[in-house]
């Protein structure tokens, strides 16, 4: 059977169209937010994962615990509760930080608008504080170690009671 040029062109267009549809279907099979699993040679080994994941170090310094503090804050920042001070405090408590050593600024301004910057802290030892800041003014989690202020405080200005 001999095909003519127009017949071959139609066949080629059909293959190209089918290929495009196949690519679209394959691209749509993963749910939104899902990422394919990388090949095992690109994934960290269990030994690498153990050293890469920060953890609370109760006997460590504030500097030792900064990566863990930051990781907890980044988890909340990535959630729908990113603008809620309570969410940061609750996550830090769940991660093992001492609630009685914490401070948090209000979520809203005095006129009821969302704040541009939300701060939260954990007093660490007798001299240091882990301080986090998030909000539209930063666009990301900022976490630092700062010296304690007078009377063991970490944050300047008005903070809200952590009474929940």
Legacy VTK file of the C-alpha trace (Angstrom):
# vtk DataFile Version 3.0
C-alpha trace
ASCII
DATASET POLYDATA
POINTS 164 float
0.000 0.000 0.000
1.469 3.276 -1.114
0.618 6.473 0.813
0.452 9.888 -0.713
2.103 12.996 0.726
-1.170 14.420 2.143
-1.896 11.060 3.783
1.594 10.994 5.389
1.145 14.566 6.630
-2.168 13.652 8.294
-0.566 10.617 9.925
2.357 12.716 11.208
-0.036 15.343 12.620
-2.025 12.588 14.328
1.126 11.204 15.979
2.226 14.667 17.098
-1.240 15.404 18.485
-1.370 12.072 20.304
2.081 12.726 21.751
1.037 16.161 23.021
-2.063 14.690 24.667
0.048 11.960 26.268
2.471 14.545 27.659
-0.421 16.564 29.100
-1.995 13.498 30.680
1.268 12.370 32.246
1.899 15.886 33.575
-1.558 16.010 35.161
-1.393 12.684 36.969
0.428 14.033 40.049
-1.769 15.918 42.490
-0.986 19.570 43.042
1.969 19.987 45.367
3.234 16.451 44.864
6.736 15.936 43.641
8.102 12.756 42.160
10.419 10.755 44.347
14.011 11.338 43.295
16.140 8.345 42.385
17.772 6.707 45.389
21.234 7.936 44.405
19.955 11.535 44.816
18.268 10.893 48.177
20.222 11.202 51.402
21.124 7.994 53.143
19.638 7.316 56.607
22.969 8.359 58.140
22.902 11.673 56.232
19.289 12.307 57.259
20.095 11.791 60.926
22.815 14.425 60.833
20.899 16.814 58.540
17.749 17.065 60.685
18.071 19.569 63.515
16.845 18.537 66.949
16.370 20.139 70.332
19.579 20.092 72.350
18.493 20.870 75.940
22.099 20.981 77.170
23.281 22.925 74.123
23.642 26.647 73.622
21.172 28.955 71.929
23.412 28.805 68.825
23.213 24.981 68.922
19.414 25.169 68.974
18.988 27.914 66.378
18.654 25.498 63.397
15.874 23.588 65.189
14.104 26.792 66.238
14.299 28.034 62.636
13.006 24.718 61.242
9.968 24.803 63.550
9.229 28.421 62.588
9.605 27.628 58.880
7.092 24.807 59.255
4.512 27.221 60.657
5.419 29.884 58.074
4.627 27.346 55.336
1.167 26.691 56.816
-2.151 28.533 56.662
-1.457 29.749 60.229
1.599 31.798 59.223
0.141 35.038 60.628
-0.873 33.617 64.026
1.523 34.044 66.929
-0.155 31.238 68.810
0.723 28.789 66.025
4.456 29.527 66.473
4.243 29.183 70.253
2.240 25.939 70.044
4.670 24.474 67.505
7.695 25.403 69.633
6.073 23.902 72.751
5.253 20.711 70.815
8.902 20.613 69.706
10.086 20.670 73.336
10.811 24.342 74.025
9.736 25.757 77.415
6.463 27.714 77.190
7.308 29.714 80.330
10.436 31.059 78.582
8.494 32.365 75.557
7.195 35.723 74.412
5.104 36.659 71.380
3.918 39.962 69.957
0.272 40.587 69.023
-1.115 39.362 65.689
-2.987 42.615 65.078
-2.268 46.318 65.349
-4.124 48.467 67.865
-6.711 49.263 65.166
-7.271 45.606 64.245
-5.149 45.252 61.116
-2.762 42.321 60.636
0.742 43.219 61.788
3.532 43.678 59.270
5.919 41.851 61.577
5.229 39.170 64.174
7.960 38.266 66.664
8.300 35.320 69.018
11.110 34.225 71.287
12.439 31.616 73.686
14.739 32.651 76.532
17.703 30.274 76.536
19.783 30.000 79.691
20.745 33.138 81.584
22.057 35.248 78.721
20.586 34.345 75.322
17.332 34.372 73.404
16.185 32.619 70.266
14.194 35.257 68.392
12.027 34.710 65.327
10.373 37.262 63.087
7.880 36.671 60.279
5.393 38.680 58.300
4.925 40.662 55.130
7.795 42.954 56.098
10.266 40.062 56.086
8.715 37.711 53.524
10.415 34.754 55.194
11.433 33.417 58.588
14.213 35.377 60.232
15.711 33.582 63.239
18.642 34.823 65.309
20.276 34.503 68.697
20.173 37.745 70.686
21.334 38.686 74.194
18.652 38.777 76.871
17.264 42.141 77.890
16.597 43.339 81.427
14.592 41.014 83.653
15.144 38.032 81.335
13.015 39.420 78.521
13.803 38.787 74.881
11.440 41.138 73.043
11.174 44.900 73.310
7.741 46.466 73.551
4.322 45.001 74.160
3.931 41.244 74.118
0.772 39.267 74.619
0.175 36.822 77.455
0.722 33.180 76.584
-2.218 31.993 78.654
-3.678 29.210 76.564
LINES 1 165
164 0 1 2 3 4 5 6 7 8 9 10 11 12 13 14 15 16 17 18 19 20 21 22 23 24 25 26 27 28 29 30 31 32 33 34 35 36 37 38 39 40 41 42 43 44 45 46 47 48 49 50 51 52 53 54 55 56 57 58 59 60 61 62 63 64 65 66 67 68 69 70 71 72 73 74 75 76 77 78 79 80 81 82 83 84 85 86 87 88 89 90 91 92 93 94 95 96 97 98 99 100 101 102 103 104 105 106 107 108 109 110 111 112 113 114 115 116 117 118 119 120 121 122 123 124 125 126 127 128 129 130 131 132 133 134 135 136 137 138 139 140 141 142 143 144 145 146 147 148 149 150 151 152 153 154 155 156 157 158 159 160 161 162 163
